[in-house]
């Protein structure tokens, strides 16, 4: 029998309502699981600031950097299939990415954000991000290493996962597009039918257009949609760092696959050995250089990055953390800019997915999800 403290989950629902009523954000679609059983399934609030468009259980969200989770898994899958290795140099797969010290970076360095270049939100001013070939060409032309790989942990909003996506594409025996690889090798096997790279035409009526509320340091127009954040409305965008859309139900299926060691409903995506390796901390006490500014701006002490192979980890120290302070040390997951999160707590055998509308400042978003994660963790009795 699944053990949960229902009164605590009821309180969690009221917390969400109160935050929405305060105007912290507009609405949320939330899933909580325990031992594979869905114990909290709620969709609350609206998709817009005016409160005119309700969020529905099948609403489609732009998940921003949670897209990286899919790229991480497909990179690890390619490694399992022998197409390249954690120790393979990126320049061995992408020869245009030459020149020291960047040509010494391996896929291990990409996954752990220790490759040695600065954290970049854009490659060059005005460059568009929704056409993948253009992004890769810009990276090879303009991104340079500033330190030897392995010396610093600097979270990469864009570059690392674009390079991993290109490696996945170049080593694909079928020579498929990136969009087709993600769909055929991950989304369709996991029955994530409402998940896509780019806003697939049939998903567009349910898509919640992101309200960034001034939270990103750059604007990101697309080739067809020239609005400030048009890339998040492009149908054919190929962005392995930020370009996927999904429902909360689909993200919960993905999260359950991870909880189960790489398998769901008889379909295996990764081996348990790979999941175990990927959810260990590989960055030691290195701080996350890109987010040092966030800690300082919020009046916090800087904290360790706690990076696995693509996954963020809760870690062993007590600090501000979206995965909470009451979850287990081995809790792992990913999150998207000011709006979305998933995690797996392997000790509590619990999963948590929360997709929201109305993007928040990253520091306040972290405080929100820390509160939510602690409350959810406390319900796992």
C-alpha positions as CSV (number, residue, x, y, z in Angstrom):
1,X,0.0,0.0,0.0
2,X,1.3,3.4,-1.0
3,X,2.0,5.6,2.1
4,X,1.4,9.3,1.9
5,X,0.2,11.9,4.3
6,X,-2.9,13.2,2.5
7,X,-3.4,16.2,4.8
8,X,0.0,17.4,3.8
9,X,-0.8,17.0,0.1
10,X,-4.0,18.9,0.7
11,X,-2.0,21.7,2.3
12,X,0.3,21.7,-0.7
13,X,-2.6,22.3,-3.0
14,X,-3.6,25.3,-0.9
15,X,0.0,26.6,-1.0
16,X,-0.2,26.6,-4.8
17,X,-3.5,28.5,-4.7
18,X,-2.2,31.1,-2.3
19,X,0.9,31.8,-4.4
20,X,-1.2,32.2,-7.5
21,X,-3.6,34.5,-5.7
22,X,-0.6,36.6,-4.6
23,X,0.3,37.0,-8.2
24,X,3.7,35.1,-7.9
25,X,2.7,33.3,-11.1
26,X,-0.5,32.4,-13.1
27,X,-1.1,28.7,-12.8
28,X,0.4,25.2,-12.5
29,X,0.0,21.6,-13.5
30,X,1.5,19.3,-10.9
31,X,2.0,15.5,-10.6
32,X,3.4,13.7,-7.5
33,X,4.1,9.9,-7.5
34,X,5.0,7.4,-4.8
35,X,6.2,4.0,-5.8
36,X,4.8,4.5,-9.3
37,X,1.3,5.5,-8.0
38,X,0.1,9.0,-8.9
39,X,-0.9,10.5,-5.5
40,X,-1.3,14.1,-6.5
41,X,-2.7,15.2,-9.8
42,X,-3.8,18.8,-9.9
43,X,-4.1,21.6,-12.4
44,X,-4.7,25.0,-10.8
45,X,-5.0,28.6,-12.0
46,X,-4.6,30.2,-15.5
47,X,-2.3,30.4,-18.4
48,X,-2.3,34.2,-18.6
49,X,-2.0,37.3,-16.4
50,X,-5.6,38.4,-17.0
51,X,-6.9,35.1,-15.7
52,X,-9.0,34.5,-18.8
53,X,-7.5,31.2,-20.0
54,X,-7.6,28.3,-17.6
55,X,-4.8,25.8,-17.5
56,X,-6.2,22.3,-18.4
57,X,-4.7,18.9,-17.5
58,X,-3.6,18.5,-21.2
59,X,-2.1,22.0,-21.6
60,X,1.1,22.2,-23.5
61,X,4.0,24.0,-21.8
62,X,7.3,25.3,-23.1
63,X,9.7,23.5,-20.8
64,X,12.8,25.5,-21.5
65,X,16.0,23.9,-20.1
66,X,14.1,20.8,-19.1
67,X,14.7,20.0,-22.8
68,X,18.3,19.3,-21.7
69,X,17.0,16.3,-19.8
70,X,16.0,14.7,-23.1
71,X,19.3,15.5,-24.7
72,X,21.2,14.1,-21.7
73,X,19.3,10.8,-22.0
74,X,19.8,10.5,-25.7
75,X,23.5,11.3,-25.3
76,X,23.8,8.6,-22.6
77,X,21.9,6.2,-24.9
78,X,24.3,6.9,-27.8
79,X,27.2,6.1,-25.4
80,X,25.5,2.8,-24.4
81,X,25.3,2.0,-28.1
82,X,29.0,2.6,-28.6
83,X,28.6,5.6,-31.0
84,X,31.0,7.6,-28.8
85,X,32.1,7.5,-25.2
86,X,32.2,9.8,-22.1
87,X,35.9,10.1,-22.8
88,X,35.5,11.0,-26.5
89,X,36.6,14.5,-27.4
90,X,33.8,16.6,-28.9
91,X,36.2,17.6,-31.7
92,X,36.5,13.9,-32.7
93,X,32.8,13.9,-33.6
94,X,32.6,17.6,-34.7
95,X,36.0,18.3,-36.3
96,X,35.1,22.0,-36.9
97,X,35.2,22.4,-33.1
98,X,39.0,22.5,-33.2
99,X,41.6,24.6,-31.4
100,X,42.9,24.6,-27.9
101,X,41.8,24.3,-25.1
102,X,38.2,23.6,-26.3
103,X,39.3,20.6,-28.5
104,X,40.3,18.8,-25.3
105,X,36.7,18.9,-24.0
106,X,35.0,15.5,-23.8
107,X,31.3,14.5,-23.5
108,X,31.9,14.0,-19.8
109,X,32.8,17.7,-19.6
110,X,29.7,18.6,-21.6
111,X,27.4,16.6,-19.3
112,X,29.0,18.0,-16.1
113,X,29.2,21.6,-17.4
114,X,33.0,21.6,-16.9
115,X,34.1,22.1,-20.5
116,X,35.9,25.4,-19.9
117,X,33.9,28.0,-21.8
118,X,31.8,30.8,-20.3
119,X,28.0,30.4,-19.7
120,X,26.4,31.9,-22.8
121,X,22.8,32.8,-23.4
122,X,23.5,33.6,-27.0
123,X,26.5,33.0,-29.3
124,X,26.6,36.4,-30.9
125,X,24.2,39.4,-30.6
126,X,21.2,39.0,-32.9
127,X,21.9,35.4,-33.8
128,X,18.7,33.3,-34.0
129,X,18.6,30.0,-32.2
130,X,15.7,28.0,-33.8
131,X,17.7,26.7,-36.8
132,X,20.1,24.1,-35.6
133,X,22.7,24.2,-38.4
134,X,23.1,27.9,-37.9
135,X,23.6,27.5,-34.1
136,X,26.3,24.8,-34.6
137,X,28.1,26.9,-37.2
138,X,28.1,29.9,-34.8
139,X,29.4,27.7,-31.9
140,X,32.3,26.4,-34.0
141,X,33.1,29.9,-35.2
142,X,32.8,31.9,-32.0
143,X,32.9,29.8,-28.8
144,X,36.3,29.6,-27.2
145,X,37.5,27.9,-24.1
146,X,38.7,30.2,-21.3
147,X,40.1,27.5,-19.0
148,X,41.3,23.9,-19.4
149,X,38.4,21.4,-19.3
150,X,37.6,20.0,-15.9
151,X,38.8,23.0,-13.8
152,X,35.5,24.9,-13.3
153,X,31.8,24.1,-13.3
154,X,30.0,26.8,-15.4
155,X,26.4,25.9,-16.2
156,X,25.7,26.2,-20.0
157,X,22.4,27.6,-21.1
158,X,23.0,26.8,-24.7
159,X,26.4,25.5,-26.0
160,X,26.9,22.1,-24.4
161,X,23.5,20.6,-25.3
162,X,23.7,22.0,-28.8
163,X,27.0,20.1,-29.2
164,X,25.5,17.0,-27.7
165,X,22.6,17.3,-30.1
166,X,24.9,17.6,-33.0
167,X,26.9,14.5,-31.9
168,X,23.6,12.5,-31.6
169,X,22.7,13.6,-35.1
170,X,26.1,13.0,-36.7
171,X,26.4,9.5,-35.2
172,X,22.8,8.4,-36.0
173,X,23.0,5.4,-38.4
174,X,19.7,6.4,-40.0
175,X,20.9,10.0,-40.6
176,X,17.6,11.4,-39.2
177,X,16.8,15.0,-38.2
178,X,17.2,15.9,-34.6
179,X,13.5,16.3,-34.2
180,X,12.8,12.8,-35.6
181,X,15.5,11.2,-33.3
182,X,13.9,12.7,-30.2
183,X,10.4,11.6,-31.3
184,X,11.3,8.1,-32.5
185,X,13.9,7.1,-29.9
186,X,12.4,8.7,-26.8
187,X,9.0,10.3,-27.0
188,X,7.1,7.6,-28.9
189,X,8.6,4.6,-26.9
190,X,7.6,6.3,-23.7
191,X,4.1,7.2,-25.1
192,X,4.9,10.9,-24.6
193,X,2.4,11.7,-27.3
194,X,2.1,15.4,-26.3
195,X,5.8,16.1,-26.3
196,X,7.7,17.5,-29.2
197,X,10.8,19.5,-30.3
198,X,9.2,22.7,-31.6
199,X,5.5,23.4,-31.2
200,X,4.0,20.7,-33.4
201,X,1.0,22.0,-35.3
202,X,-1.6,19.8,-33.6
203,X,-0.3,20.9,-30.2
204,X,-0.5,24.6,-30.9
205,X,-4.1,25.2,-29.8
206,X,-3.2,23.8,-26.3
207,X,0.2,25.6,-26.1
208,X,0.6,28.1,-23.3
209,X,2.7,30.9,-24.9
210,X,5.4,31.8,-22.3
211,X,5.1,35.1,-20.5
212,X,8.7,35.8,-19.7
213,X,8.0,38.8,-17.6
214,X,11.5,40.3,-18.1
215,X,13.3,37.3,-16.6
216,X,15.7,36.4,-19.4
217,X,18.9,38.5,-20.1
218,X,18.4,38.2,-23.9
219,X,15.5,38.3,-26.4
220,X,15.1,35.2,-28.6
221,X,13.1,35.9,-31.8
222,X,12.7,33.1,-34.3
223,X,13.0,32.9,-38.1
224,X,9.3,33.1,-38.6
225,X,8.0,34.5,-35.3
226,X,9.8,37.8,-34.8
227,X,8.4,38.6,-31.3
228,X,10.9,38.9,-28.5
229,X,10.6,35.2,-27.5
230,X,9.4,33.9,-30.8
231,X,11.6,30.7,-30.7
232,X,9.2,29.3,-28.2
233,X,6.3,29.4,-30.7
234,X,8.2,28.1,-33.8
235,X,6.8,24.8,-35.2
236,X,10.0,23.5,-36.7
237,X,12.5,24.8,-34.1
238,X,15.4,22.4,-33.4
239,X,16.9,23.4,-30.1
240,X,18.3,20.6,-28.0
241,X,18.9,23.0,-25.1
242,X,15.6,24.7,-24.8
243,X,13.2,23.8,-27.5
244,X,10.7,21.2,-26.4
245,X,7.1,21.3,-25.2
246,X,5.3,18.8,-23.1
247,X,2.3,18.2,-20.8
248,X,2.7,17.4,-17.1
249,X,1.5,13.9,-17.7
250,X,4.2,13.3,-20.3
251,X,6.9,14.7,-18.0
252,X,5.7,12.4,-15.2
253,X,6.1,9.4,-17.6
254,X,9.6,10.5,-18.3
255,X,10.3,11.0,-14.6
256,X,8.9,7.6,-13.8
257,X,11.2,6.0,-16.4
258,X,14.1,7.5,-14.5
259,X,12.8,6.4,-11.1
260,X,12.5,2.8,-12.5
261,X,16.2,2.8,-13.6
262,X,15.7,3.6,-17.3
263,X,12.5,1.5,-18.1
264,X,8.8,2.1,-18.2
265,X,5.9,-0.2,-19.2
266,X,8.4,-2.8,-20.6
267,X,10.3,-0.3,-22.7
268,X,13.9,0.2,-21.7
269,X,15.6,3.5,-22.7
270,X,18.8,3.2,-20.6
271,X,20.4,0.6,-18.4
272,X,20.2,0.8,-14.6
273,X,24.0,1.0,-14.6
274,X,24.0,4.2,-16.6
275,X,21.3,5.8,-14.4
276,X,23.3,5.0,-11.3
277,X,26.5,6.5,-12.8
278,X,24.7,9.6,-14.1
279,X,23.1,10.4,-10.7
280,X,26.4,10.5,-8.8
281,X,28.0,13.9,-8.1
282,X,30.9,14.4,-10.5
283,X,31.8,18.1,-9.7
284,X,32.9,17.7,-6.1
285,X,32.9,21.0,-4.3
286,X,33.1,23.1,-7.4
287,X,30.6,26.1,-7.4
288,X,28.3,26.8,-10.3
289,X,30.0,29.8,-11.8
290,X,27.1,31.0,-13.9
291,X,24.8,31.1,-10.9
292,X,27.2,32.7,-8.5
293,X,25.5,36.0,-9.4
294,X,22.1,34.6,-8.4
295,X,23.3,33.6,-4.9
296,X,25.0,37.0,-4.4
297,X,22.0,39.0,-5.7
298,X,19.7,37.1,-3.3
299,X,22.0,37.6,-0.3
300,X,23.0,33.9,-0.2
301,X,26.3,32.1,0.1
302,X,27.5,30.5,-3.1
303,X,26.9,26.7,-3.1
304,X,28.3,23.6,-4.8
305,X,27.1,22.8,-8.3
306,X,26.3,19.2,-7.5
307,X,26.2,18.0,-11.1
308,X,25.8,14.4,-12.2
309,X,26.0,13.4,-15.9
310,X,23.4,15.9,-17.0
311,X,21.3,15.8,-13.9
312,X,21.3,18.4,-11.1
313,X,21.6,16.8,-7.6
314,X,20.2,17.8,-4.3
315,X,23.6,17.2,-2.7
316,X,24.8,16.8,0.9
317,X,24.9,20.4,2.1
318,X,22.1,22.5,3.4
319,X,21.6,25.4,1.0
320,X,19.0,27.0,-1.2
321,X,17.9,24.3,-3.5
322,X,14.9,23.8,-5.8
323,X,14.9,20.1,-4.8
324,X,14.3,21.1,-1.2
325,X,16.1,20.5,2.0
326,X,14.0,17.5,3.2
327,X,14.5,15.3,0.1
328,X,17.3,12.7,0.2
329,X,20.9,13.5,-0.7
330,X,20.6,11.5,-3.9
331,X,17.5,13.4,-5.3
332,X,18.1,14.3,-8.9
333,X,16.3,16.1,-11.7
334,X,16.3,19.1,-14.0
335,X,14.5,22.4,-14.2
336,X,13.5,25.1,-16.8
337,X,13.9,28.8,-16.5
338,X,11.8,30.2,-13.7
339,X,8.9,27.9,-14.4
340,X,9.3,24.1,-14.4
341,X,10.9,21.3,-12.5
342,X,11.0,17.5,-12.1
343,X,12.8,15.4,-9.6
344,X,13.2,11.8,-8.4
345,X,13.9,11.0,-4.7
346,X,15.2,7.4,-4.9
347,X,15.1,6.9,-1.1
348,X,11.5,8.0,-0.8
349,X,10.7,6.3,-4.1
350,X,8.9,9.6,-5.1
351,X,8.6,11.7,-8.2
352,X,7.6,15.3,-8.6
353,X,6.7,17.3,-11.7
354,X,5.5,20.9,-11.7
355,X,5.0,23.0,-14.9
356,X,3.8,26.6,-14.4
357,X,2.7,29.6,-16.4
358,X,4.1,33.1,-15.7
359,X,7.9,32.8,-15.6
360,X,9.4,33.9,-12.3
361,X,12.8,35.5,-11.4
362,X,15.2,32.6,-10.9
363,X,15.9,33.4,-7.2
364,X,12.2,33.6,-6.3
365,X,11.5,30.6,-8.4
366,X,14.1,28.7,-6.4
367,X,12.5,29.7,-3.2
368,X,9.1,28.6,-4.5
369,X,10.2,25.2,-5.6
370,X,12.3,24.7,-2.4
371,X,9.1,25.2,-0.4
372,X,7.1,23.0,-2.7
373,X,9.7,20.2,-2.7
374,X,9.9,20.3,1.1
375,X,6.2,20.0,1.5
376,X,5.9,17.2,-1.0
377,X,8.9,15.4,0.7
378,X,7.2,15.7,4.1
379,X,4.1,13.9,2.7
380,X,6.2,10.7,1.9
381,X,5.6,8.8,5.2
